[in-house]
Amino acid sequence: MYQFSYADVQEDGVAEAREREREAINHSISLLTAAKTSGIESRDAIEAVYFVSRLWVRFVEDLASPENQLSNELRANLISIGIWIIKEAERIRLRQSDNFQGIIDISTIIRDGLK
């Protein structure tokens, strides 16, 4: 029989959550890459913008939660980034921008920081 400390179990939970976040960001990058290729008025663009917006709204909600264990400074920085991504996705949706690459670049940096 194995015995695990609470800290070990909690650390496993954090690692699994980070991996799910990485997978979600990877998926958003894939969608954005397809949208960039297909163009701003494509079905790919609609799907990418919808997914990215929902993803980052969820991330911002989590970051704003008092239970979030990241430092206040890091949380604030990530919330600012999230708000920028949400606004940029909205600009794409309104056909005011086609800055898929900007969102891809920032998403890649955030994903790589989750290692």
C-alpha positions as CSV (number, residue, x, y, z in Angstrom):
1,M,0.0,0.0,0.0
2,Y,1.3,3.5,-0.9
3,Q,1.0,6.5,1.3
4,F,1.2,9.9,-0.2
5,S,1.6,13.1,1.7
6,Y,-1.0,15.9,1.1
7,A,1.8,18.0,-0.5
8,D,2.6,15.3,-3.0
9,V,-1.1,14.9,-4.0
10,Q,-1.5,18.7,-4.2
11,E,1.6,19.0,-6.4
12,D,0.3,16.3,-8.7
13,G,-2.9,18.3,-9.0
14,V,-1.1,21.5,-9.9
15,A,1.1,19.6,-12.4
16,E,-2.0,18.1,-14.0
17,A,-3.8,21.5,-14.1
18,R,-0.8,23.1,-15.8
19,E,-0.7,20.3,-18.4
20,R,-4.4,20.9,-19.1
21,E,-3.7,24.6,-19.4
22,R,-0.8,23.9,-21.8
23,E,-3.1,21.6,-23.9
24,A,-5.8,24.3,-24.1
25,I,-3.3,26.9,-25.1
26,N,-1.8,24.6,-27.7
27,H,-5.3,24.0,-29.1
28,S,-5.9,27.8,-29.3
29,I,-2.6,28.2,-31.1
30,S,-3.6,25.5,-33.6
31,L,-6.9,27.2,-34.2
32,L,-5.3,30.6,-34.6
33,T,-2.7,29.3,-37.0
34,A,-5.5,27.8,-39.2
35,A,-7.4,31.0,-39.0
36,K,-4.4,33.0,-40.1
37,T,-4.0,30.8,-43.1
38,S,-7.7,30.8,-44.0
39,G,-8.3,34.5,-43.5
40,I,-10.3,36.8,-41.2
41,E,-13.7,35.9,-42.7
42,S,-13.3,32.2,-42.6
43,R,-15.0,29.6,-40.4
44,D,-11.6,28.9,-38.9
45,A,-11.3,32.5,-37.8
46,I,-14.7,32.4,-36.1
47,E,-13.8,29.2,-34.3
48,A,-10.4,30.5,-33.2
49,V,-11.7,33.8,-31.9
50,Y,-14.6,32.1,-30.0
51,F,-12.3,29.5,-28.4
52,V,-9.6,32.0,-27.5
53,S,-12.0,34.4,-26.0
54,R,-13.7,31.7,-23.8
55,L,-10.3,30.3,-22.8
56,W,-8.9,33.6,-21.7
57,V,-12.1,34.7,-19.9
58,R,-11.8,31.5,-17.9
59,F,-8.1,32.1,-17.2
60,V,-8.8,35.7,-16.1
61,E,-11.6,34.6,-13.8
62,D,-9.3,32.0,-12.3
63,L,-6.5,34.5,-11.9
64,A,-8.8,37.0,-10.2
65,S,-10.0,34.3,-7.7
66,P,-8.7,34.8,-4.1
67,E,-7.9,31.0,-4.0
68,N,-5.4,31.4,-6.9
69,Q,-1.9,30.7,-5.4
70,L,0.2,32.7,-7.8
71,S,1.9,35.8,-6.6
72,N,-0.2,39.0,-6.8
73,E,2.3,40.5,-9.3
74,L,2.3,37.5,-11.6
75,R,-1.5,37.3,-11.4
76,A,-1.8,41.0,-12.3
77,N,0.5,40.6,-15.3
78,L,-1.3,37.6,-16.6
79,I,-4.7,39.3,-16.2
80,S,-3.4,42.2,-18.2
81,I,-2.2,39.9,-20.9
82,G,-5.5,38.0,-20.8
83,I,-7.4,41.3,-21.2
84,W,-5.2,42.2,-24.2
85,I,-5.8,38.9,-25.8
86,I,-9.6,39.1,-25.3
87,K,-9.7,42.6,-26.7
88,E,-7.5,41.7,-29.7
89,A,-9.8,38.7,-30.4
90,E,-12.8,41.0,-30.3
91,R,-11.1,43.3,-32.7
92,I,-10.6,40.4,-35.1
93,R,-14.2,39.4,-34.7
94,L,-15.3,42.9,-35.6
95,R,-12.9,42.8,-38.6
96,Q,-10.9,45.7,-37.2
97,S,-7.7,43.6,-37.0
98,D,-6.1,40.4,-38.4
99,N,-3.5,40.1,-35.7
100,F,-3.7,36.4,-35.3
101,Q,0.1,36.2,-35.2
102,G,0.3,38.6,-32.2
103,I,-2.1,36.4,-30.2
104,I,-0.2,33.3,-31.3
105,D,3.2,34.8,-30.2
106,I,1.9,35.8,-26.7
107,S,0.1,32.4,-26.3
108,T,3.3,30.6,-27.2
109,I,5.2,32.5,-24.6
110,I,2.6,31.8,-21.9
111,R,2.4,28.1,-22.9
112,D,6.1,27.7,-22.7
113,G,6.1,29.4,-19.2
114,L,3.8,26.6,-17.9
115,K,6.5,23.9,-18.0
